[in-house]
Amino acid sequence: MSTENKKTLEVYNKLASVYLENIIKHDTKNPAKAKKKRAEIKKIFKRGFSNLVEGAKILEIGAGDGSSSIILKELGFNPFPTDVADDFLKAIQESGFKPVKLNILTDKIEYRYDGALAYRVFVHFTPEDVKMALDKIYDALVPGGRIVANFMNKAAKDNIKSGWFDFSGDHHMGAERYYQHFDEPKIRRIIESAGFHIVDFFLFGGQDNNKWFFVAAEKPLGIKSEIFDYIENEIIPRYKIPGHSNEHIRQVISRSLNFADQINRGFSRFRAFSR
């Protein structure tokens, strides 16, 4: 865990309530804009987790005020929000969830999930921190599970530079936090080095619609990457007929894996009980 991340967490532990007040203040100034932004985020989450079935378990890193968890629930998923700051955990609980206090860089993830969300989280992580977090998320996902995340685009005109910064106006917190931006090649290298297979990658947000990199990446199905690529590029497209889109095919695969995982867990409990 880097010094940058550690000190930034200390700021949020101390000033999370200020951050939450700023969000409310900012959104109430322009409700129409806030509503439009929420709709865009919902669309992005739906696209990112297009391979997951209804009820899929999604681990959310840095859930903040709980708004992302609400969107995930509206999409039919089963979110498991986590955060570090106590005031964030309280806000998440007030949104109707049972949050878990979790530092993705230092704490153990106890269960396995179908997906993981890190929305506006890696903005405070050094490249080394991102790699460490992705390694842990990879281990926490079932085969075929998906990570959805976003990163600040280094080339965007309206982005701040990497380093320590505090905003003015509605987002002023009174303390600097560490921010990290990336370019596309670096993001791809980090994600692939953690073992993930990138399935979606695009830019969105900001003045020129390029403020953020969006990434959706999957944990391979326990087979060699060459075979995975062959199935992805040669086999799945053959079944793209009316009623059988790529997303539908991946949903069938995901549902089968979830079913197999439940059976394996059931057998494990039965064997333990029979001893």
C-alpha positions in Angstrom: 0.0 0.0 0.0 1.5 3.3 -1.1 2.0 6.4 1.1 -0.2 8.3 -1.4 -3.2 5.9 -0.9 -2.7 5.7 2.9 -2.7 9.5 3.3 -5.7 9.9 1.0 -7.6 7.4 3.1 -6.8 9.4 6.2 -8.4 12.4 4.6 -11.5 10.5 3.8 -11.7 9.0 7.3 -11.6 12.5 8.7 -13.7 14.4 6.1 -16.1 11.9 4.6 -19.0 13.8 6.0 -17.9 16.9 4.1 -17.6 14.9 0.9 -21.1 13.6 1.3 -22.5 17.2 2.0 -20.7 18.4 -1.1 -22.4 15.8 -3.3 -25.9 16.8 -2.0 -25.0 20.5 -2.5 -23.8 20.0 -6.0 -26.7 17.8 -7.2 -29.4 20.1 -5.7 -28.0 23.0 -7.7 -28.8 21.3 -11.0 -31.2 18.4 -10.5 -31.7 17.8 -14.2 -27.9 17.5 -14.8 -27.7 15.1 -11.8 -30.5 13.0 -13.1 -28.9 12.8 -16.6 -25.6 11.8 -15.1 -27.2 9.1 -13.0 -28.9 7.7 -16.1 -25.5 7.6 -18.0 -23.9 5.8 -15.1 -26.7 3.2 -15.0 -26.3 2.6 -18.7 -22.5 2.2 -18.3 -23.0 -0.3 -15.4 -25.5 -2.3 -17.5 -23.1 -2.4 -20.4 -20.2 -3.4 -18.1 -22.0 -6.3 -16.4 -23.8 -7.4 -19.6 -22.6 -11.0 -19.0 -24.1 -11.4 -15.6 -27.5 -12.7 -14.7 -30.1 -11.3 -12.4 -29.1 -11.7 -8.8 -25.4 -11.9 -9.6 -23.3 -11.0 -6.6 -21.2 -7.8 -7.1 -18.5 -6.7 -4.7 -18.3 -2.9 -4.7 -15.0 -1.3 -3.7 -15.3 2.3 -2.3 -19.1 2.5 -2.4 -19.0 6.0 -0.9 -22.6 7.3 -0.5 -24.2 4.1 -1.7 -25.6 5.6 -4.9 -23.8 3.0 -7.1 -25.1 0.2 -5.0 -28.7 1.5 -5.6 -28.1 1.5 -9.3 -26.7 -2.0 -9.3 -29.8 -3.2 -7.3 -32.1 -1.4 -9.8 -30.3 -3.4 -12.6 -31.3 -6.6 -10.8 -27.9 -7.4 -9.3 -27.1 -8.2 -5.6 -24.5 -5.6 -4.5 -22.1 -6.0 -1.6 -20.9 -2.5 -0.9 -17.7 -1.8 1.0 -15.7 1.2 2.1 -13.2 2.3 4.7 -14.5 5.6 6.2 -17.1 5.2 8.9 -19.3 8.1 7.6 -19.4 6.4 4.2 -20.4 3.1 5.8 -23.2 4.9 7.6 -24.4 6.6 4.4 -24.5 3.2 2.6 -26.4 1.7 5.5 -29.0 4.5 5.3 -29.4 3.6 1.6 -30.7 0.2 2.6 -27.6 -2.0 2.5 -25.4 -3.8 5.0 -21.9 -2.5 4.1 -18.6 -4.1 5.1 -15.6 -2.2 6.2 -12.9 -3.2 3.7 -9.5 -1.8 2.6 -9.0 -3.6 -0.7 -5.2 -3.2 -0.4 -4.8 -4.6 3.1 -7.8 -6.7 4.1 -8.8 -10.2 3.1 -11.8 -10.8 0.9 -13.8 -13.6 2.5 -16.2 -14.7 -0.3 -16.3 -15.2 -4.0 -18.3 -12.9 -6.3 -19.7 -12.9 -9.8 -18.5 -9.3 -10.4 -16.7 -6.4 -8.9 -17.2 -2.6 -9.3 -14.5 0.0 -8.7 -16.2 3.3 -9.8 -14.1 6.4 -9.3 -11.9 4.4 -6.9 -8.6 3.9 -8.8 -8.4 7.7 -9.2 -6.6 7.7 -5.9 -4.4 4.6 -6.5 -0.8 4.6 -7.8 -0.3 2.0 -10.7 1.3 -0.3 -8.1 -1.8 0.0 -5.9 -4.1 -0.7 -8.9 -2.2 -3.9 -9.7 -2.3 -5.0 -6.0 -6.1 -4.4 -5.9 -6.7 -6.2 -9.2 -4.8 -9.2 -8.0 -7.0 -9.5 -4.9 -10.2 -8.9 -7.0 -9.1 -11.6 -9.5 -8.9 -14.1 -6.6 -12.3 -13.1 -5.3 -14.1 -13.6 -8.6 -15.5 -16.9 -9.9 -14.3 -18.0 -13.3 -16.0 -15.8 -15.9 -16.5 -13.1 -13.3 -16.1 -9.5 -14.4 -14.4 -6.4 -13.0 -15.8 -3.0 -14.1 -13.8 0.1 -13.3 -12.9 3.6 -14.6 -9.7 5.6 -14.7 -8.8 9.2 -15.3 -7.6 9.9 -18.8 -4.2 11.6 -18.9 -5.0 13.3 -22.2 -8.4 14.9 -21.2 -8.3 18.7 -21.1 -10.5 18.9 -18.1 -8.6 16.5 -15.9 -6.2 17.5 -13.2 -2.6 16.3 -13.3 -1.4 13.4 -11.2 -0.4 14.5 -7.7 -2.0 16.1 -4.6 -5.1 18.3 -5.1 -8.2 19.8 -3.5 -11.0 21.2 -5.5 -12.6 24.6 -5.1 -16.4 25.4 -5.0 -18.9 22.6 -4.3 -16.2 19.9 -4.1 -13.8 21.7 -1.7 -12.9 19.4 1.2 -10.2 21.4 2.9 -7.5 18.8 2.4 -5.5 17.6 -0.6 -6.0 14.0 -1.9 -3.8 12.1 -4.2 -5.0 11.7 -7.8 -3.6 9.4 -10.6 -4.3 9.6 -14.3 -3.4 7.0 -16.9 -3.1 6.4 -20.7 -4.7 3.5 -22.5 -1.6 1.3 -22.9 -0.7 1.5 -19.2 -4.2 0.6 -18.1 -4.3 -2.4 -20.5 -0.9 -3.6 -19.3 -1.9 -3.5 -15.6 -5.2 -5.2 -16.1 -3.8 -8.0 -18.3 -0.9 -8.5 -16.0 -3.4 -9.3 -13.2 -4.7 -12.1 -15.5 -7.9 -10.5 -16.8 -9.1 -10.5 -20.3 -10.4 -7.1 -21.5 -13.8 -7.3 -23.1 -14.8 -3.6 -23.3 -12.9 -0.4 -23.3 -14.1 3.1 -24.2 -14.0 6.8 -23.2 -16.8 8.8 -21.6 -17.7 11.9 -19.6 -16.3 15.5 -19.4 -16.2 18.3 -21.9 -15.0 16.2 -24.8 -16.5 12.9 -23.7 -13.0 11.6 -22.9 -12.5 12.3 -19.2 -12.7 8.7 -18.1 -11.5 5.4 -19.4 -14.1 2.7 -18.9 -12.9 -0.9 -18.6 -14.7 -4.2 -18.3 -12.5 -7.3 -18.0 -13.2 -11.0 -17.2 -11.5 -13.6 -15.3 -10.8 -16.5 -17.7 -12.7 -19.7 -17.4 -9.8 -21.7 -16.1 -8.4 -22.4 -19.6 -5.4 -21.1 -21.5 -5.6 -17.6 -22.9 -5.1 -18.9 -26.4 -8.2 -21.1 -26.1 -10.2 -18.3 -24.5 -9.3 -16.0 -27.4 -10.3 -18.7 -29.9 -13.7 -19.2 -28.2 -14.3 -15.4 -27.9 -13.3 -14.6 -31.5 -14.2 -17.8 -33.5 -16.9 -19.8 -31.6 -19.2 -17.3 -29.9 -19.8 -15.2 -33.1 -21.1 -18.3 -34.8 -24.1 -18.4 -32.4 -25.0 -14.7 -32.9 -28.5 -15.4 -34.4 -31.8 -13.7 -33.5 -32.3 -14.3 -29.8 -28.7 -15.4 -29.3 -26.5 -12.2 -29.0 -23.0 -12.4 -27.6 -24.4 -11.0 -24.3 -27.0 -13.8 -24.2 -24.3 -16.5 -24.8 -22.1 -15.1 -22.0 -25.1 -15.0 -19.7 -25.7 -18.7 -20.4 -22.1 -19.5 -19.6 -22.2 -17.4 -16.5 -25.4 -19.0 -15.3 -23.9 -22.5 -15.9 -20.8 -21.5 -13.9 -22.9 -20.1 -11.0 -25.0 -23.3 -11.0 -21.8 -25.5 -10.9 -20.3 -23.4 -8.2 -23.5 -23.8 -6.0 -23.4 -27.6 -6.6 -19.7 -27.8 -5.6 -20.3 -25.8 -2.4 -23.3 -28.1 -1.6 -21.2 -31.2 -2.0 -18.4 -29.6 0.1 -20.9 -28.9 3.0 -22.4 -32.4 2.6 -19.0 -34.1 2.8 -18.1 -32.0 5.9 -21.4 -32.9 7.6 -20.9 -36.6 6.8 -17.6 -36.9 8.5 
